[in-house]
Amino acid sequence: MKLATVHTPSGTAAVRLEADDAVHLGASDVGALLGDPEWRERAASAAGERFAVEGLDYAPLVPHPEKIVCVGLNYRNHIEEMGRELPTHPTLFAKYPPALIGARDDIVLPRVSEQMDWEAELAIVIGSPVRAADERAARAAIAGYTILDDVTARDWQNRTLQWLQGKSFEASTPLGPALVTADEVDAEAGLRISASVNGEVVQDDTTGQLLFGPVELVRYISTFVTLRPGDVIATGTPGGVGHGRTPPRYLQDGDVLVTAIEGLGECRNACRREANGTRP
């Protein structure tokens, strides 16, 4: 199944995406839907209000996750371009929900940063509570996968050894457009992942090159915190980021960033410079 959160005249709605229609699932968003232990059956059998798929206004797939756990340095070529050593454990940091935007929303380039960079990522969405998971439990806890671009303020990220301030600028992180359930896509086997800026491909790799794969990440993270339905794990970015280029290249006002993963669709986001400290 493909599930999404969309804007409607009466608010946001979780929908099941079909060939031409989107079917209302009776929940306000995908995160709320995943909170129902019977979400799979509910999503598959729902026959609610229908909307035309063409022209859907996508909200962030999970607008209010309890946790957004991000993984850095998880592709060998990205580690090399950033001048780092291969990690022995996943490198983790957090992102806050106000950073999230929909798959077609504008990315806000904050006026305090001149180094906003793209980072195409496969994102895991959790579908059931899990703590101290073994491999089987970790796999079962994954509801499915989506696309996230961890747009990063490099000048803020590199102010200290802690990256949080460069990763959570508001309205900077596309998440969506849809959740593709784990039974329909094999992220472990390798899906093509790419990013382009104004039509120029800047990242092109496969999720099969992840150092720490989805199941391993769920196992590791659930060792120290309970993962709950709707939580998002961003698995890291491949090589090709702007900061690793000579000379470095960053997103500019008016740029169009397209982040795509095979079988999951794409996020297409225009970049807009923040004006006077407020969102445009």
Legacy VTK file of the C-alpha trace (Angstrom):
# vtk DataFile Version 3.0
C-alpha trace
ASCII
DATASET POLYDATA
POINTS 280 float
0.000 0.000 0.000
0.871 3.627 -0.441
-0.358 5.977 2.287
-0.087 9.762 2.472
-1.145 12.757 4.510
-2.851 15.453 2.441
-4.440 18.827 3.008
-8.223 18.948 2.489
-10.741 21.787 2.942
-11.523 20.407 6.414
-7.935 19.779 7.533
-5.343 17.088 6.957
-6.329 13.504 6.198
-4.576 10.163 5.940
-5.320 8.579 2.576
-4.609 5.396 0.648
-3.211 6.193 -2.781
-4.671 4.273 -5.698
-4.157 4.707 -9.441
-6.432 7.739 -9.812
-7.967 8.290 -6.373
-6.923 8.879 -2.791
-9.223 7.243 -0.230
-9.792 8.875 3.174
-8.817 6.457 5.944
-10.682 8.139 8.790
-7.533 9.513 10.471
-6.087 13.021 10.497
-2.655 11.930 9.275
-0.497 8.864 8.747
1.056 9.184 12.202
-2.382 9.075 13.822
-3.319 6.094 11.649
-0.226 4.153 12.714
-1.261 4.616 16.331
-4.074 2.107 15.695
-2.686 -1.444 16.185
-4.998 -2.546 13.347
-3.757 0.142 10.960
-2.903 -2.279 8.158
-6.375 -3.784 8.023
-7.985 -0.383 8.471
-5.948 1.157 5.654
-6.559 -1.739 3.283
-10.329 -1.900 3.798
-11.259 1.777 4.200
-13.816 3.095 1.714
-14.082 6.734 2.762
-14.269 9.965 0.808
-12.280 9.979 -2.434
-10.021 12.695 -3.823
-8.341 12.893 -7.204
-4.670 11.921 -6.959
-3.763 14.562 -9.494
-3.264 17.846 -7.698
-3.127 16.461 -4.149
-1.630 18.907 -1.658
0.772 16.757 0.382
1.409 17.585 4.022
4.460 16.169 5.801
3.837 12.415 5.808
3.963 12.306 9.608
3.329 15.893 10.757
3.971 15.345 14.474
6.286 12.386 15.094
7.355 11.870 18.675
10.905 11.312 17.440
12.918 12.061 14.318
16.194 10.172 14.665
18.759 10.936 11.976
21.821 8.931 11.011
24.965 10.649 9.787
27.951 9.164 7.955
26.173 6.049 6.706
27.451 5.782 3.103
31.150 5.158 2.454
31.419 7.730 -0.371
29.804 10.455 1.770
32.109 9.652 4.683
35.115 9.967 2.374
33.987 13.284 0.831
33.524 14.725 4.334
36.999 13.579 5.402
35.795 11.244 8.144
36.691 7.715 9.221
34.244 4.831 8.915
32.175 4.663 12.120
31.950 1.517 14.215
28.479 2.496 15.470
25.685 4.594 13.914
26.203 8.349 14.264
22.900 9.712 15.573
21.343 13.140 16.015
17.812 14.501 16.368
15.583 16.760 14.329
12.431 18.512 15.550
8.982 18.263 13.888
8.725 21.987 12.938
11.524 21.318 10.439
9.216 19.107 8.370
7.447 20.198 5.187
5.415 18.389 2.542
6.705 16.869 -0.667
5.783 19.937 -2.748
6.231 22.705 -0.172
8.879 25.410 -0.351
12.147 24.894 1.507
12.860 28.010 3.553
16.499 29.118 3.297
17.131 30.984 6.567
18.614 34.429 6.172
21.235 33.609 8.848
22.785 30.836 6.718
24.591 30.963 3.371
25.412 27.242 3.300
22.158 25.302 2.953
23.002 21.891 1.525
20.991 18.956 0.138
21.049 15.415 1.614
18.793 12.820 -0.056
17.788 10.107 2.416
15.710 6.974 2.765
13.450 7.320 5.812
12.036 4.488 7.926
8.606 4.961 9.500
7.818 2.912 12.598
4.470 1.089 12.716
4.427 -0.538 16.159
6.105 0.060 19.531
9.470 -1.638 19.818
12.192 -1.699 22.473
15.373 -3.780 22.656
14.446 -5.422 19.365
16.034 -8.505 17.878
16.190 -8.761 14.091
12.711 -10.238 13.751
11.072 -7.636 16.002
12.933 -4.793 14.315
11.786 -5.899 10.874
8.181 -6.284 12.071
8.198 -2.780 13.587
8.909 -1.079 10.244
5.642 0.156 8.729
7.404 1.177 5.534
9.623 3.713 3.858
9.494 7.243 2.519
11.759 10.049 1.312
13.410 12.729 3.444
15.886 15.411 2.439
17.965 16.470 5.416
18.627 19.997 4.147
21.465 21.212 6.347
22.879 24.613 7.299
26.564 23.654 7.119
27.787 26.934 8.605
25.609 26.282 11.659
26.232 22.533 11.795
29.982 23.052 11.980
29.946 25.685 14.714
30.378 22.880 17.267
30.895 19.117 17.377
27.143 18.748 17.951
25.094 19.073 14.749
21.599 19.884 16.037
21.625 23.607 15.250
22.407 22.944 11.595
19.739 20.283 11.188
16.516 21.714 12.605
15.843 25.049 10.934
12.082 25.316 10.544
10.449 24.446 7.222
13.639 22.940 5.808
13.039 19.164 5.605
10.766 17.560 2.982
9.137 14.296 4.158
6.951 12.272 1.782
5.149 12.129 -0.494
3.963 8.667 0.595
4.641 5.789 2.931
5.188 2.622 0.898
4.567 -0.336 3.181
7.454 -2.697 3.859
5.773 -5.620 2.123
5.975 -3.754 -1.199
9.566 -2.513 -1.194
12.898 -4.097 -0.227
15.078 -1.243 0.948
17.723 -3.672 2.197
18.285 -5.006 -1.331
18.990 -1.542 -2.672
16.843 1.205 -4.161
18.206 3.929 -6.398
18.385 7.230 -4.498
19.094 10.570 -6.132
18.923 14.319 -5.783
18.935 16.969 -8.484
19.158 20.750 -8.372
17.525 22.600 -11.253
17.574 19.390 -13.275
21.257 18.581 -12.646
21.787 15.260 -10.854
24.002 15.884 -7.830
23.528 12.596 -5.942
22.979 9.147 -7.459
23.487 5.946 -5.474
21.644 2.957 -4.029
20.386 2.249 -0.517
22.195 -1.075 -0.778
25.367 0.896 0.061
24.167 1.818 3.562
26.735 0.828 6.198
23.953 0.302 8.749
20.732 -0.882 7.124
17.138 -0.256 8.242
16.735 -3.352 10.417
20.113 -2.822 12.068
19.243 0.802 12.810
15.910 -0.108 14.413
17.694 -2.700 16.540
20.381 -0.237 17.623
18.124 2.734 18.374
15.522 0.629 20.171
18.239 -0.508 22.575
18.131 2.827 24.374
14.689 4.263 23.538
11.258 2.879 22.744
10.391 3.564 19.127
6.709 4.353 18.699
4.276 4.403 15.774
4.954 7.368 13.524
8.570 7.810 14.593
10.889 8.565 11.693
14.465 7.350 11.186
16.432 9.141 8.457
19.103 6.679 7.361
21.806 8.998 6.020
22.865 10.433 2.679
25.170 9.206 -0.094
28.025 11.160 -1.616
27.475 14.224 -3.765
26.486 16.844 -1.197
27.313 20.448 -1.978
29.642 20.887 0.990
31.922 18.126 -0.308
32.474 19.754 -3.713
35.368 21.924 -4.881
34.364 24.678 -4.671
31.435 24.011 -2.301
27.958 24.563 -3.706
24.835 25.444 -1.768
21.125 25.931 -2.407
20.075 29.356 -3.639
16.806 31.282 -3.739
14.733 29.936 -6.624
16.509 26.571 -6.899
14.321 23.470 -7.314
15.480 20.430 -5.356
14.129 17.023 -6.419
14.772 14.080 -4.104
13.811 10.687 -5.524
13.963 7.038 -4.443
13.071 4.123 -6.662
9.581 2.836 -5.857
8.863 5.644 -3.390
8.321 8.621 -5.695
9.879 12.044 -5.314
9.834 15.263 -3.339
9.974 18.384 -5.523
10.650 21.526 -3.512
11.425 25.091 -4.539
13.837 27.034 -2.339
12.776 30.439 -1.032
14.969 32.807 0.958
13.536 33.810 4.342
12.615 37.481 4.576
13.119 39.513 7.734
13.364 36.445 9.928
9.946 35.122 8.991
8.812 32.464 6.557
7.932 33.835 3.106
LINES 1 281
280 0 1 2 3 4 5 6 7 8 9 10 11 12 13 14 15 16 17 18 19 20 21 22 23 24 25 26 27 28 29 30 31 32 33 34 35 36 37 38 39 40 41 42 43 44 45 46 47 48 49 50 51 52 53 54 55 56 57 58 59 60 61 62 63 64 65 66 67 68 69 70 71 72 73 74 75 76 77 78 79 80 81 82 83 84 85 86 87 88 89 90 91 92 93 94 95 96 97 98 99 100 101 102 103 104 105 106 107 108 109 110 111 112 113 114 115 116 117 118 119 120 121 122 123 124 125 126 127 128 129 130 131 132 133 134 135 136 137 138 139 140 141 142 143 144 145 146 147 148 149 150 151 152 153 154 155 156 157 158 159 160 161 162 163 164 165 166 167 168 169 170 171 172 173 174 175 176 177 178 179 180 181 182 183 184 185 186 187 188 189 190 191 192 193 194 195 196 197 198 199 200 201 202 203 204 205 206 207 208 209 210 211 212 213 214 215 216 217 218 219 220 221 222 223 224 225 226 227 228 229 230 231 232 233 234 235 236 237 238 239 240 241 242 243 244 245 246 247 248 249 250 251 252 253 254 255 256 257 258 259 260 261 262 263 264 265 266 267 268 269 270 271 272 273 274 275 276 277 278 279
